[in-house]
Amino acid sequence: MSQTVGDFIIERLHAWGVRRIYGYPGDGINGVFGALNRAQADARKSKSGNPTEPIEFIQVRHEEMAAFMASAHAKFTGELGVCIATSGPGASHLITGLYDARMDHMPVLAIAGQQARAALGGHYQQELDLVSMFKDVAGAFVEQASVPAQVRHLVDRAVRTALAERKVTAIILPNDLQDEPYEAPGHKHGTLHSGVGYRAPRLMPYPDDLKQAADVLNAGKKVAILVGAGALHATDEVIAVAEKLGAGVAKALLGKAVLPDDLPWVTGSIGLLGTKPSYELMMECDTLLMIGSGFPYSEFLPKEGAARGVQIDLKADMLSLRYPMEVNLVGDSVETLRALLPLLEQKTDRAWRKKIEGWTEDWWKTLDRRAHEAGKDAVNPQRTVWELSKRIAANAIVTSDSGSCANWYARDLKVQRGMMCSLSGGLASMGAAVPYAIAAKFAFSERPVIALVGDGAMQMNNMAELITVSKYWKDWADPRWICMVLNNSDLNQVTWEQRAVEGDPKFEASQDIPSVPYHKFAELIGLKGIYVDNDEQMGAAWDEALASDRPVVLEVKADPNIAPLPPHITLAQAKAFASTLMKGDPNQGNVIVETARQVLGAVLPGHHDK
């Protein structure tokens, strides 16, 4: 049998280093799936042994989850993430997960089927204008193939663009084209002869720009550093710079794993889900160094004009976007920090650093106290992550969903050096934690993986992907894969936003969701289920889950009335919450006593949460 277009595409992706594709089949993409099957069969039959493994296909339950997994694969490995879907609804289902990759600057390639070329334009079944549909999310490169000789440069350009620009790209393949014999482009006018290969360049600023940045940082007496995902591979360099400047370091959510939390000058997460010392660090600093972060909330950065600024980022369009920086450096964080370090002066006055360490020490004590406050006939959700932090291994990978669980992930999870962590950052989509955790496990099957999920996300789309875990877990080197579900029968983050931002009581019709026995569902599909409804059981439950010989769903009956308080409560928020109480909240009897004290007391003279 001659090589088909589908065969060539799989061969070319393999040449680019792709070893895993996430997706779901359908007749619009059958030709490529047939090629995947043939490539795997050829590898199995090879008597001499295949020198490199074939591309592995991971069958998900929904195409959106495939795109989330491709995004997570890129985040955890630094490689290209690839997802595949059939025409029509299969392709459209990819969109949300692809936007997750786009918003977090991840290299992802989407491959989508299309109806036969002769049918296009005829309002045919499952015929969508996929080029137009993908144009925003994959605007860096999206093309539909027309002839066999075209697909070589489409694959090459799509992969190279995704890797080099850290963006989403897409290739659309009519189903009849996939089974045609592959033809190499001829040596004639109107053809293209592309090749495989890309290595990221060494990207760093000019010496004069580094000297200007050093002058600003050396002049600062109270330096604050904010790190994001762009600094994940620069741990040693960030530590060295922070030590020389006597700086404190706050972490954007996507940069949570940049530095371990046992460093006393690491103030933790920043923003609405952040910590009090991170807020104080930004409000009192006189100089700000941002490294690889697109943190969006300017109100948690210094007031404009209050601090001088230096920013390092690979992407020029992210510079001086959140705060007007005095010096903007385009470059890789590792290379740029290494070049900057010899130009920095060692600060001998440690008063600023000691102040930061005092804030941080007090904050951990506050979190400890909050975590050990008893829930109301349920578990205090802060206790869940607090107990995990005592037990988690340094090689663990943790994912979090959006919602109130992200608060506890952001604040209470103590990251150790070597851990990996991530979530849907720029998009902040519900439903990403489980597919992220699945992708993490496929990429690093020898490491324990833990997903922190709310019941809203589980019901939205994550329960189905537990079936994917059930399908594949026996192939993993280490079976420890844990999904902790906070079951509070409430879309909790939005409930608290209604109270504290809008000044409205909880709207039960929109916020209440049914209670589902998630641990029993896990048992039905061959996983282990654990149920906890008491604070004092949490530690033992984590011990049991982390010792399990199979994946675990750890269901926690959580108290919905433990407020995910922001690190700084404004007078407007306090007034809004007071308005909620006056209007009458359906959970007022449970909510009022502790939350009112913390929310209202935080802005009244002489009152604060210790």
RALIN-V424519 format. One record per residue. N is the residue number from 1. SS is DSSP state (helix for helix, strand for strand, loop for the rest). OMEGA is omega as a letter, one per 40 degrees, with the letter a starting at -180 (999 if undefined). Layout:
n=N ss=SS omega=OMEGA
n=N ss=SS omega=OMEGA
//
This chain:
n=1 ss=loop omega=i
n=2 ss=loop omega=a
n=3 ss=loop omega=i
n=4 ss=strand omega=i
n=5 ss=helix omega=i
n=6 ss=helix omega=i
n=7 ss=helix omega=a
n=8 ss=helix omega=a
n=9 ss=helix omega=i
n=10 ss=helix omega=i
n=11 ss=helix omega=a
n=12 ss=helix omega=i
n=13 ss=helix omega=i
n=14 ss=helix omega=i
n=15 ss=helix omega=i
n=16 ss=loop omega=i
n=17 ss=loop omega=i
n=18 ss=loop omega=i
n=19 ss=loop omega=a
n=20 ss=strand omega=i
n=21 ss=strand omega=i
n=22 ss=strand omega=i
n=23 ss=strand omega=a
n=24 ss=loop omega=a
n=25 ss=loop omega=i
n=26 ss=loop omega=a
n=27 ss=helix omega=i
n=28 ss=helix omega=a
n=29 ss=helix omega=a
n=30 ss=helix omega=a
n=31 ss=helix omega=i
n=32 ss=helix omega=i
n=33 ss=helix omega=i
n=34 ss=helix omega=i
n=35 ss=helix omega=i
n=36 ss=helix omega=a
n=37 ss=helix omega=a
n=38 ss=helix omega=a
n=39 ss=helix omega=i
n=40 ss=helix omega=i
n=41 ss=helix omega=i
n=42 ss=helix omega=i
n=43 ss=helix omega=i
n=44 ss=helix omega=a
n=45 ss=helix omega=a
n=46 ss=loop omega=a
n=47 ss=loop omega=a
n=48 ss=loop omega=a
n=49 ss=loop omega=a
n=50 ss=loop omega=a
n=51 ss=loop omega=i
n=52 ss=loop omega=a
n=53 ss=loop omega=i
n=54 ss=loop omega=i
n=55 ss=loop omega=i
n=56 ss=strand omega=i
n=57 ss=strand omega=i
n=58 ss=strand omega=a
n=59 ss=strand omega=i
n=60 ss=loop omega=i
n=61 ss=loop omega=a
n=62 ss=loop omega=a
n=63 ss=helix omega=i
n=64 ss=helix omega=i
n=65 ss=helix omega=i
n=66 ss=helix omega=i
n=67 ss=helix omega=i
n=68 ss=helix omega=i
n=69 ss=helix omega=i
n=70 ss=helix omega=i
n=71 ss=helix omega=a
n=72 ss=helix omega=i
n=73 ss=helix omega=i
n=74 ss=helix omega=a
n=75 ss=helix omega=a
n=76 ss=helix omega=a
n=77 ss=helix omega=a
n=78 ss=loop omega=a
n=79 ss=loop omega=i
n=80 ss=loop omega=i
n=81 ss=strand omega=a
n=82 ss=strand omega=i
n=83 ss=strand omega=a
n=84 ss=strand omega=a
n=85 ss=strand omega=i
n=86 ss=loop omega=a
n=87 ss=loop omega=i
n=88 ss=loop omega=a
n=89 ss=helix omega=i
n=90 ss=helix omega=i
n=91 ss=helix omega=a
n=92 ss=helix omega=i
n=93 ss=helix omega=a
n=94 ss=loop omega=a
n=95 ss=helix omega=a
n=96 ss=helix omega=i
n=97 ss=helix omega=i
n=98 ss=helix omega=i
n=99 ss=helix omega=i
n=100 ss=helix omega=i
n=101 ss=helix omega=a
n=102 ss=helix omega=a
n=103 ss=helix omega=a
n=104 ss=loop omega=i
n=105 ss=loop omega=a
n=106 ss=loop omega=i
n=107 ss=loop omega=a
n=108 ss=strand omega=i
n=109 ss=strand omega=i
n=110 ss=strand omega=i
n=111 ss=strand omega=a
n=112 ss=strand omega=i
n=113 ss=strand omega=i
n=114 ss=strand omega=i
n=115 ss=loop omega=a
n=116 ss=loop omega=a
n=117 ss=helix omega=a
n=118 ss=helix omega=a
n=119 ss=helix omega=a
n=120 ss=loop omega=a
n=121 ss=loop omega=a
n=122 ss=loop omega=a
n=123 ss=loop omega=a
n=124 ss=loop omega=i
n=125 ss=loop omega=a
n=126 ss=loop omega=i
n=127 ss=loop omega=i
n=128 ss=loop omega=i
n=129 ss=loop omega=a
n=130 ss=helix omega=i
n=131 ss=helix omega=i
n=132 ss=helix omega=a
n=133 ss=helix omega=a
n=134 ss=helix omega=a
n=135 ss=loop omega=i
n=136 ss=loop omega=a
n=137 ss=loop omega=a
n=138 ss=loop omega=a
n=139 ss=loop omega=i
n=140 ss=loop omega=i
n=141 ss=strand omega=i
n=142 ss=strand omega=a
n=143 ss=strand omega=i
n=144 ss=strand omega=a
n=145 ss=loop omega=a
n=146 ss=loop omega=a
n=147 ss=loop omega=a
n=148 ss=helix omega=a
n=149 ss=helix omega=a
n=150 ss=helix omega=a
n=151 ss=helix omega=i
n=152 ss=helix omega=a
n=153 ss=helix omega=i
n=154 ss=helix omega=i
n=155 ss=helix omega=a
n=156 ss=helix omega=a
n=157 ss=helix omega=i
n=158 ss=helix omega=a
n=159 ss=helix omega=a
n=160 ss=helix omega=i
n=161 ss=helix omega=i
n=162 ss=helix omega=a
n=163 ss=helix omega=a
n=164 ss=helix omega=a
n=165 ss=helix omega=a
n=166 ss=loop omega=a
n=167 ss=loop omega=i
n=168 ss=strand omega=i
n=169 ss=strand omega=a
n=170 ss=strand omega=i
n=171 ss=strand omega=a
n=172 ss=strand omega=a
n=173 ss=strand omega=i
n=174 ss=strand omega=a
n=175 ss=helix omega=i
n=176 ss=helix omega=i
n=177 ss=helix omega=a
n=178 ss=helix omega=a
n=179 ss=loop omega=i
n=180 ss=loop omega=i
n=181 ss=strand omega=i
n=182 ss=loop omega=i
n=183 ss=loop omega=i
n=184 ss=loop omega=i
n=185 ss=loop omega=i
n=186 ss=loop omega=i
n=187 ss=loop omega=a
n=188 ss=loop omega=a
n=189 ss=loop omega=i
n=190 ss=loop omega=i
n=191 ss=loop omega=a
n=192 ss=loop omega=a
n=193 ss=loop omega=a
n=194 ss=loop omega=i
n=195 ss=loop omega=a
n=196 ss=loop omega=i
n=197 ss=loop omega=i
n=198 ss=loop omega=i
n=199 ss=loop omega=a
n=200 ss=loop omega=a
n=201 ss=loop omega=i
n=202 ss=loop omega=a
n=203 ss=loop omega=i
n=204 ss=loop omega=a
n=205 ss=loop omega=i
n=206 ss=loop omega=i
n=207 ss=helix omega=a
n=208 ss=helix omega=i
n=209 ss=helix omega=i
n=210 ss=helix omega=i
n=211 ss=helix omega=i
n=212 ss=helix omega=i
n=213 ss=helix omega=i
n=214 ss=helix omega=i
n=215 ss=helix omega=i
n=216 ss=helix omega=a
n=217 ss=helix omega=i
n=218 ss=helix omega=a
n=219 ss=helix omega=a
n=220 ss=loop omega=i
n=221 ss=loop omega=a
n=222 ss=loop omega=a
n=223 ss=strand omega=i
n=224 ss=strand omega=i
n=225 ss=strand omega=i
n=226 ss=strand omega=a
n=227 ss=strand omega=i
n=228 ss=loop omega=a
n=229 ss=helix omega=i
n=230 ss=helix omega=i
n=231 ss=helix omega=a
n=232 ss=loop omega=i
n=233 ss=loop omega=a
n=234 ss=loop omega=a
n=235 ss=helix omega=a
n=236 ss=helix omega=a
n=237 ss=helix omega=i
n=238 ss=helix omega=i
n=239 ss=helix omega=a
n=240 ss=helix omega=i
n=241 ss=helix omega=a
n=242 ss=helix omega=i
n=243 ss=helix omega=a
n=244 ss=helix omega=a
n=245 ss=helix omega=a
n=246 ss=loop omega=a
n=247 ss=loop omega=i
n=248 ss=strand omega=a
n=249 ss=strand omega=i
n=250 ss=strand omega=a
n=251 ss=strand omega=i
n=252 ss=loop omega=a
n=253 ss=helix omega=a
n=254 ss=helix omega=i
n=255 ss=helix omega=a
n=256 ss=loop omega=a
n=257 ss=loop omega=i
n=258 ss=loop omega=a
n=259 ss=loop omega=i
n=260 ss=loop omega=a
n=261 ss=loop omega=i
n=262 ss=loop omega=i
n=263 ss=loop omega=a
n=264 ss=loop omega=i
n=265 ss=loop omega=i
n=266 ss=strand omega=a
n=267 ss=strand omega=i
n=268 ss=strand omega=a
n=269 ss=strand omega=a
n=270 ss=loop omega=i
n=271 ss=loop omega=a
n=272 ss=loop omega=i
n=273 ss=loop omega=a
n=274 ss=loop omega=a
n=275 ss=loop omega=i
n=276 ss=helix omega=i
n=277 ss=helix omega=i
n=278 ss=helix omega=i
n=279 ss=helix omega=a
n=280 ss=helix omega=i
n=281 ss=helix omega=a
n=282 ss=helix omega=a
n=283 ss=helix omega=a
n=284 ss=helix omega=a
n=285 ss=loop omega=i
n=286 ss=loop omega=i
n=287 ss=strand omega=a
n=288 ss=strand omega=i
n=289 ss=strand omega=i
n=290 ss=strand omega=a
n=291 ss=strand omega=i
n=292 ss=loop omega=a
n=293 ss=loop omega=i
n=294 ss=loop omega=a
n=295 ss=loop omega=a
n=296 ss=loop omega=a
n=297 ss=loop omega=a
n=298 ss=helix omega=a
n=299 ss=helix omega=i
n=300 ss=helix omega=i
n=301 ss=loop omega=i
n=302 ss=loop omega=i
n=303 ss=loop omega=a
n=304 ss=loop omega=a
n=305 ss=loop omega=a
n=306 ss=loop omega=a
n=307 ss=loop omega=i
n=308 ss=strand omega=a
n=309 ss=strand omega=i
n=310 ss=strand omega=a
n=311 ss=strand omega=i
n=312 ss=strand omega=i
n=313 ss=strand omega=i
n=314 ss=loop omega=a
n=315 ss=loop omega=a
n=316 ss=helix omega=a
n=317 ss=helix omega=i
n=318 ss=helix omega=a
n=319 ss=loop omega=i
n=320 ss=loop omega=a
n=321 ss=loop omega=a
n=322 ss=loop omega=a
n=323 ss=loop omega=a
n=324 ss=loop omega=a
n=325 ss=loop omega=i
n=326 ss=loop omega=i
n=327 ss=strand omega=i
n=328 ss=strand omega=a
n=329 ss=strand omega=i
n=330 ss=strand omega=a
n=331 ss=loop omega=i
n=332 ss=loop omega=a
n=333 ss=helix omega=a
n=334 ss=helix omega=a
n=335 ss=helix omega=a
n=336 ss=helix omega=i
n=337 ss=helix omega=i
n=338 ss=helix omega=i
n=339 ss=helix omega=a
n=340 ss=helix omega=a
n=341 ss=helix omega=a
n=342 ss=loop omega=a
n=343 ss=loop omega=a
n=344 ss=loop omega=i
n=345 ss=loop omega=i
n=346 ss=loop omega=i
n=347 ss=loop omega=a
n=348 ss=loop omega=i
n=349 ss=loop omega=a
n=350 ss=loop omega=a
n=351 ss=helix omega=i
n=352 ss=helix omega=a
n=353 ss=helix omega=i
n=354 ss=helix omega=i
n=355 ss=helix omega=i
n=356 ss=helix omega=a
n=357 ss=helix omega=i
n=358 ss=helix omega=i
n=359 ss=helix omega=a
n=360 ss=helix omega=i
n=361 ss=helix omega=i
n=362 ss=helix omega=a
n=363 ss=helix omega=i
n=364 ss=helix omega=i
n=365 ss=helix omega=i
n=366 ss=helix omega=i
n=367 ss=helix omega=i
n=368 ss=helix omega=a
n=369 ss=helix omega=a
n=370 ss=helix omega=a
n=371 ss=helix omega=a
n=372 ss=loop omega=i
n=373 ss=loop omega=a
n=374 ss=loop omega=i
n=375 ss=loop omega=a
n=376 ss=loop omega=a
n=377 ss=loop omega=a
n=378 ss=loop omega=a
n=379 ss=strand omega=i
n=380 ss=loop omega=a
n=381 ss=helix omega=i
n=382 ss=helix omega=a
n=383 ss=helix omega=a
n=384 ss=helix omega=a
n=385 ss=helix omega=i
n=386 ss=helix omega=i
n=387 ss=helix omega=i
n=388 ss=helix omega=a
n=389 ss=helix omega=a
n=390 ss=helix omega=a
n=391 ss=helix omega=a
n=392 ss=loop omega=a
n=393 ss=loop omega=a
n=394 ss=loop omega=i
n=395 ss=loop omega=a
n=396 ss=loop omega=i
n=397 ss=strand omega=a
n=398 ss=strand omega=i
n=399 ss=strand omega=i
n=400 ss=strand omega=i
n=401 ss=loop omega=i
n=402 ss=loop omega=a
n=403 ss=loop omega=a
n=404 ss=helix omega=i
n=405 ss=helix omega=i
n=406 ss=helix omega=i
n=407 ss=helix omega=a
n=408 ss=helix omega=i
n=409 ss=helix omega=a
n=410 ss=helix omega=a
n=411 ss=helix omega=a
n=412 ss=helix omega=a
n=413 ss=loop omega=i
n=414 ss=loop omega=a
n=415 ss=loop omega=i
n=416 ss=loop omega=i
n=417 ss=loop omega=a
n=418 ss=loop omega=i
n=419 ss=loop omega=i
n=420 ss=strand omega=a
n=421 ss=strand omega=i
n=422 ss=strand omega=i
n=423 ss=strand omega=i
n=424 ss=loop omega=a
n=425 ss=loop omega=a
n=426 ss=loop omega=a
n=427 ss=loop omega=a
n=428 ss=loop omega=a
n=429 ss=loop omega=i
n=430 ss=loop omega=i
n=431 ss=loop omega=a
n=432 ss=loop omega=a
n=433 ss=helix omega=a
n=434 ss=helix omega=i
n=435 ss=helix omega=i
n=436 ss=helix omega=a
n=437 ss=helix omega=i
n=438 ss=helix omega=i
n=439 ss=helix omega=i
n=440 ss=helix omega=a
n=441 ss=helix omega=i
n=442 ss=helix omega=a
n=443 ss=helix omega=a
n=444 ss=loop omega=a
n=445 ss=loop omega=i
n=446 ss=loop omega=a
n=447 ss=loop omega=i
n=448 ss=loop omega=a
n=449 ss=strand omega=a
n=450 ss=strand omega=i
n=451 ss=strand omega=i
n=452 ss=strand omega=a
n=453 ss=strand omega=i
n=454 ss=strand omega=a
n=455 ss=helix omega=i
n=456 ss=helix omega=i
n=457 ss=helix omega=i
n=458 ss=helix omega=a
n=459 ss=helix omega=a
n=460 ss=helix omega=a
n=461 ss=helix omega=a
n=462 ss=helix omega=i
n=463 ss=helix omega=a
n=464 ss=helix omega=a
n=465 ss=helix omega=i
n=466 ss=helix omega=i
n=467 ss=helix omega=i
n=468 ss=helix omega=i
n=469 ss=helix omega=i
n=470 ss=helix omega=a
n=471 ss=helix omega=a
n=472 ss=helix omega=a
n=473 ss=helix omega=a
n=474 ss=helix omega=i
n=475 ss=helix omega=a
n=476 ss=loop omega=a
n=477 ss=loop omega=i
n=478 ss=loop omega=a
n=479 ss=loop omega=a
n=480 ss=loop omega=i
n=481 ss=strand omega=a
n=482 ss=strand omega=i
n=483 ss=strand omega=i
n=484 ss=strand omega=a
n=485 ss=strand omega=i
n=486 ss=strand omega=a
n=487 ss=strand omega=i
n=488 ss=loop omega=i
n=489 ss=loop omega=a
n=490 ss=strand omega=i
n=491 ss=loop omega=a
n=492 ss=helix omega=a
n=493 ss=helix omega=i
n=494 ss=helix omega=i
n=495 ss=helix omega=a
n=496 ss=helix omega=i
n=497 ss=helix omega=i
n=498 ss=helix omega=a
n=499 ss=helix omega=a
n=500 ss=helix omega=a
n=501 ss=helix omega=a
n=502 ss=helix omega=a
n=503 ss=loop omega=a
n=504 ss=loop omega=i
n=505 ss=loop omega=i
n=506 ss=loop omega=i
n=507 ss=loop omega=a
n=508 ss=helix omega=a
n=509 ss=helix omega=a
n=510 ss=helix omega=a
n=511 ss=helix omega=a
n=512 ss=strand omega=i
n=513 ss=loop omega=a
n=514 ss=loop omega=i
n=515 ss=loop omega=a
n=516 ss=loop omega=i
n=517 ss=loop omega=a
n=518 ss=helix omega=a
n=519 ss=helix omega=i
n=520 ss=helix omega=i
n=521 ss=helix omega=i
n=522 ss=helix omega=a
n=523 ss=helix omega=i
n=524 ss=helix omega=a
n=525 ss=loop omega=i
n=526 ss=loop omega=i
n=527 ss=loop omega=i
n=528 ss=strand omega=i
n=529 ss=strand omega=i
n=530 ss=strand omega=a
n=531 ss=strand omega=a
n=532 ss=strand omega=i
n=533 ss=loop omega=a
n=534 ss=loop omega=a
n=535 ss=helix omega=a
n=536 ss=helix omega=i
n=537 ss=helix omega=a
n=538 ss=helix omega=a
n=539 ss=helix omega=a
n=540 ss=helix omega=i
n=541 ss=helix omega=i
n=542 ss=helix omega=i
n=543 ss=helix omega=a
n=544 ss=helix omega=a
n=545 ss=helix omega=a
n=546 ss=helix omega=i
n=547 ss=loop omega=a
n=548 ss=loop omega=i
n=549 ss=loop omega=i
n=550 ss=loop omega=i
n=551 ss=loop omega=a
n=552 ss=strand omega=i
n=553 ss=strand omega=a
n=554 ss=strand omega=a
n=555 ss=strand omega=a
n=556 ss=strand omega=i
n=557 ss=strand omega=a
n=558 ss=strand omega=i
n=559 ss=loop omega=a
n=560 ss=loop omega=a
n=561 ss=loop omega=i
n=562 ss=loop omega=a
n=563 ss=loop omega=i
n=564 ss=loop omega=a
n=565 ss=loop omega=i
n=566 ss=loop omega=a
n=567 ss=loop omega=i
n=568 ss=loop omega=a
n=569 ss=loop omega=a
n=570 ss=loop omega=i
n=571 ss=helix omega=i
n=572 ss=helix omega=i
n=573 ss=helix omega=i
n=574 ss=helix omega=i
n=575 ss=helix omega=i
n=576 ss=helix omega=i
n=577 ss=helix omega=i
n=578 ss=helix omega=i
n=579 ss=helix omega=i
n=580 ss=helix omega=a
n=581 ss=helix omega=a
n=582 ss=helix omega=i
n=583 ss=helix omega=i
n=584 ss=loop omega=i
n=585 ss=loop omega=a
n=586 ss=loop omega=i
n=587 ss=loop omega=a
n=588 ss=helix omega=a
n=589 ss=helix omega=a
n=590 ss=helix omega=a
n=591 ss=helix omega=a
n=592 ss=helix omega=a
n=593 ss=helix omega=a
n=594 ss=helix omega=a
n=595 ss=helix omega=i
n=596 ss=helix omega=i
n=597 ss=helix omega=a
n=598 ss=helix omega=a
n=599 ss=helix omega=a
n=600 ss=helix omega=a
n=601 ss=helix omega=a
n=602 ss=loop omega=a
n=603 ss=loop omega=i
n=604 ss=loop omega=a
n=605 ss=loop omega=i
n=606 ss=loop omega=a
n=607 ss=loop omega=i
n=608 ss=loop omega=a
n=609 ss=loop omega=a
n=610 ss=loop omega=999
//
